[in-house]
Structure formats: C-alpha cells, structure tokens
Amino acid sequence: MSEFLSKPCTLFAGTRMMAAGSLVDVALAAKALEGVQVDPAIIFEDATGRVVDVDLRGSSAEIVSRLVARDQEAAASSKASAPAQGRGRPRLGVVSREVTLLPRHWEWLSAQPGGASQALRRLVDEARQADGGEGRQRAAQEASYHFMSAVAGDFPGYEETLRALFAGDEKQFTDLTAPWPADVRAYARRLAFG
C-alpha cells in the first residue's frame, strides 16, 4: 500500500471519534456511517490535523479506486516536476536542486573542506540538531490547531486554549479543555503533546 493510502487518519462524526487507522480504512469506515450517523463524517490526517477530502459516493470498491487514482495522479505529477535524472546520486537519495546564494556565500562554501555540497549538508545537519525538537513541537502545535479550528471553534475557552497550546503549557491546555467532549479533548491533546 502506498504512503498516501496508508497515512494515519482519524474519523470524527461531530465530536465523537469513530475510527482511526490508514486513510483507506478510515474512508471505508466513514462510508459505513452514512445513513447511520446524523453528524457529518470528517477525516483528519494525524500528521497535520488537516481535513482530508474523500469522495464517499458509490460502493467501497469505487471509493478505494478513486483513492488509488488520486495517489497515482499525485505520484505522476511529482515525477513530472522532478528534475531530469543525471546529476546527484539517486541511489543514495541525493537529489540535485538549485540553490541561489550571493557571491560571498559561494566564495565561503568553495573554501570549505569537501566542497560546497558537503558544507551545506553539514550546516543543515547542525541546524537540525541545534533545533532541539522545536520544529517537531511547532508542527504538533499546528496540527492540533488545525483540528481544533475545524471542530472546537465554538467550544468554551477555545481562544485561551489556543494561547496555552502555542505557549506549550500542557497543564493549562488540559485544564481548559476539560469541559470539552472527551474524544475531541483527547485527540487535540494527542496531536499537540503526543
């Protein structure tokens, strides 16, 4: 199964979590809810907290075939936009792309041991290590924000909860979301703080 079809997602119907798993499984669970559940089914991507738009018309096989076609279209468009093979070391995962720098930057890079590419790779690795997890924390906060803006925008204490989220105050976040429905509270907290 492709990365797109197997990406972790969660299905909500109103404020109740109905299913969690791969996109395909969750889409089929959403289809099964049609006619049974009054609230609309919304699928969220766990990594980003964003809504995943899935066409639930037709049979389960038709839903899966549309998802597979969508995955293939995305793969084809990424191949079309990828630079022509030739430069780089594709077997090692090295991809050649254009970098625009000022002349003084190129002079400094060319003076580094191992050349410009090695110096850039070393600088990127050092920056990632110096990040100290801030990038992951910011991504988790944004994922929780996207989910909460779609589901909890009218809940009591919503704005204060967002302030606690972006301040990284897990205790205040937990306290402010206490009156929220249990599934919404738990998922928002899991996205934000793991």
N, C-alpha and C positions, 0 to 999 in steps of 0.2 A: 504494500500500500504506500502511496506517495506521502511526502511530508505534508502536503496540503490536506489530503483526505484524513490523515491521522493526527492532525494537530489537536491538542486538548481543548475541549469546549465544554460549556455548561449551559443547560437549558433551563430557563425560568418561564413560568406561567404566572403572570402577576408578580407576587412577592414570594412564590414558592419555587424552590429548586426542584426540578422534575427529573433531570438526568445529567450525567457527566460522563465524558469519555471522548472518543475520537469524533471528529466532525461528522463522519458518515453515521456513526451510531446515534449521535445526538439529533441529527437531522431526521433519522427514521423514528426516533422517539417523539420528536415534535409532530411528525405526521400521524403517529398513533394517537396523539392527544386531540386531533381535530374532531370536533363533534362531542367530545367528552368534557373538555375543559372550556370554560367561558372566557377566561383571560387569554389574551394573545400570547403565543409562544415566541420567546425571544432567545436567540442563541448568542452567547458571548464567547469570544476567544479568550482563553485563560491567560495567555501571554500578554495581551494588550488591553483586555477589558472592553474591547470594542464589539459592537454588534456585527454578527456575520449574517449577511443576507443570503437566504437559501430559498429557492423556489420549491414550495411543497405541493405543487399541483401534480396530479396524476398518481400513478402507482409508486410503490417503493423502488422498483427497478428503474422507473423513469427519473426519480429523484437522484438515485445513485448515478445513472448515466449522465445526467446534467452536471453533477459534481465532478465526475471524471472528465467530461468535456471541458469544463471550466479550468480544471487542473492542467489539462493538455494545452489549452489556449495560453495559459499563463506561462507554461514551460516554453512554448514556441515563441512567445513574444520576448521572453528573457534571452533566448538563444539569438533571436534576430537583433536584439540591441547589444549583445555581447560583441566585443571587438573580434576581428578576424584572427584565427589561430595563427601563430607564428612566433610572436615574442613571448617571453616569460617561460615558465616551466609548468605547464598544465598538469603533468603527472604528480607534481609536488603540491599542487594547489596554488601555485604562483600565478597571479593574473596581472597582465600589463595594462596600466591605465595612465592617463595623462595627469601630471602634477604641474601646476603653474606656480612658479616662485620668482622672486626678484633676483637680479644678477648676484647680489651679495650672498643670497642664500645658496645659490648654485656653487659659488666660489667656496663657501664654507663646507658644503657637502662633498665637493670633489677633493677637498683636502683631508677628509676623514679616512681612516684606515678601512679598507674594504669597499670603498666607493659610496656613491650616493644611495643606492638601494639598501645596502646593508645599514648605513647610518640612519636612514628613515625607518627601517624596520626596528632598529634598536631604540630609537626615540619613541616610536609608537608603543612598543612593549613596556618601556619605562613609564610612560604616561598612564598606560592601563594599570600597571602595578601601583603607581602612586595614587590612582583614583580611590583606592581603599573601599571599593564597593559602592561609591556614590552613584555611579551610572546605573547599577542594578537597583539601588534604592529609588532613584528617580523614576526608572521605568516601572517599578512596582507601584509607586505612588500614582503615576499617570494611569496605570491600568485600573487601579481602584477608583480613581476619579472618573474615568470613562464609564465604568459600570454604575457608579453611584449617580452620575448625572442622568443616565438613562432610566434608572429605576427609583432612586431615592430623592429626587429633586424636591419633592413636596413634603418630605418627612420632617418631623420636628428636629431642630438643631442641625439641619443639613449644612448650612454655611459654617457654623462653628466646627462641625466635623471635618469639613474640608481644610479649615485652618489647622486643626490638630493633625490631620493627615500630612500636610506639607511641612509641618513643623517636626514631624517624626515622633510625635507624642502619642505612643501607643496606648498608654493608660487613659488619657483624656479621650482618645478616639473610641476606646472600648466603653468608657462611661457615657459618652454622648450617643453612641449607637445602641445602648441598652434598651430603649423603648422601641426600637425598630423591629420588624418581623425577623424571626430567628435566622431564616435562610439568607436573607439579604445581609444581615449583620455579619454572619459567619463568612459569607463569600467575599464581602468587601474587606473584611479583616484579613482573610487568607491572601487576597491579592496584594494588599498593602504591606503586610508584615510577615507573610509566609506561614 
